[in-house]
């Protein structure tokens, strides 16, 4: 990920993030559908208002924590957000379970480090809230300090490992419907051909 300096306002940093991640000038918040890059076929889901509300904070977390927007980076930010708590943002919980589950496959060590970092976070924007009108007043350094992102990562303790393993359960369960949906889609395609 491009590293954004502490002195940038959140408005400037977010604009650069949208540009660098090729998300469009508004980050896709106004789009009807969200496109998830999966090879060979992309996956789409509705960009419902609860998802947009969570994404506005999620994107600021991405920028402050410096996690990429590729699959391992999305897994890292999912683990960080789950460990630090998504509060009442149900869409964040649901989407993060999917990212966490994918991370168990694509980047398990990075996933665990991000989880530990989230466990040590002071807070996150899901809990503390954020007023979008203040994007130009708050610097990235101020946000990093508020979230506690500068702290050194200590070694994992038993509670960290136990909670990580516990969060693995709903994250794996979030992926279980995919094979069934694939089979149903395959059956429908085959059936329509005959």
C-alpha positions as CSV (number, residue, x, y, z in Angstrom):
1,X,0.0,0.0,0.0
2,X,1.1,3.5,-0.6
3,X,2.1,5.0,2.7
4,X,0.3,8.2,3.5
5,X,2.1,10.7,5.7
6,X,0.8,11.7,9.1
7,X,0.4,15.3,8.1
8,X,-2.3,14.6,5.4
9,X,-5.9,15.5,6.3
10,X,-8.2,12.5,6.3
11,X,-10.0,14.2,3.3
12,X,-6.7,14.3,1.3
13,X,-5.6,10.8,2.4
14,X,-9.0,9.3,1.5
15,X,-8.9,11.0,-2.0
16,X,-5.5,9.5,-2.6
17,X,-6.7,6.1,-1.3
18,X,-9.7,6.1,-3.7
19,X,-7.4,7.0,-6.6
20,X,-4.7,4.4,-5.7
21,X,-7.2,1.6,-5.1
22,X,-9.1,2.6,-8.3
23,X,-12.4,3.0,-6.4
24,X,-13.6,6.1,-8.2
25,X,-13.8,9.7,-6.8
26,X,-16.4,8.8,-4.2
27,X,-15.0,5.4,-3.3
28,X,-17.9,3.6,-4.9
29,X,-20.3,4.8,-2.1
30,X,-22.8,5.9,-4.6
31,X,-22.7,2.7,-6.7
32,X,-25.6,0.3,-6.8
33,X,-23.4,-2.8,-6.7
34,X,-20.1,-3.6,-5.1
35,X,-17.6,-5.6,-7.3
36,X,-15.3,-8.0,-5.6
37,X,-12.4,-9.2,-7.7
38,X,-12.3,-13.0,-7.8
39,X,-10.6,-14.8,-10.6
40,X,-11.8,-15.7,-13.1
41,X,-15.3,-14.3,-12.5
42,X,-15.9,-11.2,-10.3
43,X,-18.5,-11.4,-7.6
44,X,-21.2,-8.6,-7.1
45,X,-23.4,-7.8,-4.2
46,X,-25.8,-4.9,-3.5
47,X,-24.3,-1.7,-2.1
48,X,-27.0,-1.3,0.6
49,X,-26.9,1.7,2.9
50,X,-25.7,-0.2,5.9
51,X,-22.7,-1.4,3.9
52,X,-21.9,2.2,2.8
53,X,-22.0,3.4,6.4
54,X,-19.6,0.7,7.4
55,X,-17.4,1.2,4.3
56,X,-16.9,4.9,5.1
57,X,-15.2,4.0,8.4
58,X,-13.6,0.8,7.0
59,X,-11.8,2.8,4.4
60,X,-10.4,5.2,7.0
61,X,-9.2,2.2,9.0
62,X,-7.5,0.9,5.8
63,X,-5.7,4.2,5.4
64,X,-4.6,4.6,9.0
65,X,-3.6,1.0,9.6
66,X,-1.9,0.8,6.1
67,X,-3.5,-2.4,4.9
68,X,-3.7,-3.1,1.2
69,X,-6.9,-3.5,-0.8
70,X,-5.8,-6.9,-2.2
71,X,-7.1,-10.2,-0.7
72,X,-4.4,-10.4,2.1
73,X,-4.9,-6.7,2.9
74,X,-8.7,-7.1,3.1
75,X,-8.2,-10.1,5.4
76,X,-5.8,-8.0,7.6
77,X,-8.3,-5.1,8.0
78,X,-11.1,-7.6,8.6
79,X,-9.1,-9.2,11.4
80,X,-8.1,-5.8,12.9
81,X,-11.8,-4.7,12.8
82,X,-13.1,-7.9,14.3
83,X,-10.5,-7.9,17.1
84,X,-11.1,-4.2,17.9
85,X,-14.9,-4.6,17.5
86,X,-17.4,-3.5,14.9
87,X,-20.0,-2.3,17.4
88,X,-23.5,-1.9,15.9
89,X,-22.3,-2.0,12.3
90,X,-23.8,-5.4,11.4
91,X,-22.7,-5.0,7.7
92,X,-19.1,-4.7,8.9
93,X,-19.4,-7.9,11.0
94,X,-20.8,-9.8,8.1
95,X,-18.3,-8.6,5.5
96,X,-15.4,-9.0,7.9
97,X,-16.2,-12.6,8.7
98,X,-15.9,-13.2,4.9
99,X,-12.5,-11.4,4.8
100,X,-11.3,-13.1,7.9
101,X,-12.2,-16.5,6.5
102,X,-10.4,-15.8,3.2
103,X,-7.4,-14.7,5.2
104,X,-7.2,-18.1,6.9
105,X,-6.4,-19.4,3.4
106,X,-4.5,-16.6,1.7
107,X,-2.4,-15.1,4.5
108,X,-2.9,-16.8,7.9
109,X,0.2,-15.3,9.6
110,X,-0.6,-11.7,8.5
111,X,-4.2,-12.3,9.6
112,X,-3.1,-13.3,13.1
113,X,-0.7,-10.3,13.4
114,X,-3.5,-8.0,12.3
115,X,-5.8,-9.6,14.8
116,X,-3.3,-9.0,17.6
117,X,-2.9,-5.4,16.5
118,X,-6.7,-5.0,16.7
119,X,-6.7,-6.5,20.2
120,X,-4.3,-3.9,21.3
121,X,-6.1,-1.0,19.6
122,X,-7.4,1.8,21.9
123,X,-10.6,2.1,19.9
124,X,-11.9,2.2,16.3
125,X,-14.3,4.4,14.4
126,X,-17.1,1.9,14.7
127,X,-17.1,2.4,18.4
128,X,-16.0,6.1,18.7
129,X,-18.0,7.3,15.7
130,X,-16.9,9.8,13.1
131,X,-18.3,13.0,11.8
132,X,-17.6,13.2,8.0
133,X,-17.7,17.0,8.1
134,X,-14.4,16.8,10.1
135,X,-12.4,15.0,7.4
136,X,-10.5,18.1,6.6
137,X,-9.8,19.0,10.2
138,X,-8.3,15.7,11.4
139,X,-4.9,14.5,10.2
140,X,-3.9,11.0,9.5
141,X,-1.4,11.2,12.4
142,X,-4.2,12.3,14.8
143,X,-6.3,9.3,13.7
144,X,-3.4,6.9,14.1
145,X,-2.9,8.2,17.6
146,X,-6.6,8.0,18.5
147,X,-6.7,4.4,17.4
148,X,-3.5,3.4,19.0
149,X,-1.9,2.2,15.8
150,X,1.7,3.2,16.7
151,X,2.0,0.7,19.6
152,X,4.6,-2.0,19.3
153,X,3.0,-5.4,18.9
154,X,3.7,-7.6,21.9
155,X,3.8,-11.4,21.8
156,X,0.5,-13.3,21.7
157,X,-0.8,-14.6,25.0
158,X,-3.2,-17.5,25.5
159,X,-6.3,-15.3,25.5
160,X,-5.2,-13.9,22.1
161,X,-4.8,-17.3,20.6
162,X,-8.1,-18.6,22.1
163,X,-10.1,-15.6,20.8
164,X,-8.5,-15.9,17.4
165,X,-9.5,-19.5,17.2
166,X,-13.0,-18.6,18.4
167,X,-13.4,-16.0,15.7
168,X,-12.3,-18.5,13.1
169,X,-15.5,-20.4,13.6
170,X,-18.0,-17.8,12.3
171,X,-15.5,-16.7,9.7
172,X,-15.3,-20.3,8.2
173,X,-19.1,-20.6,8.5
174,X,-19.6,-17.5,6.5
175,X,-18.0,-19.3,3.5
176,X,-20.0,-22.6,3.8
177,X,-22.9,-21.5,1.6
178,X,-20.5,-20.8,-1.4
179,X,-20.1,-24.4,-2.5
180,X,-23.9,-24.9,-2.3
181,X,-24.6,-21.8,-4.3
182,X,-22.0,-22.8,-6.9
183,X,-23.7,-26.2,-7.2
184,X,-27.1,-24.6,-7.6
185,X,-25.8,-22.2,-10.2
186,X,-24.1,-25.0,-12.1
187,X,-27.3,-27.1,-11.9
188,X,-29.3,-24.2,-13.3
189,X,-26.9,-23.6,-16.1
190,X,-26.8,-27.3,-17.1
191,X,-30.6,-27.6,-16.8
192,X,-31.1,-24.6,-19.1
193,X,-28.9,-26.1,-21.8
194,X,-31.0,-29.2,-22.1
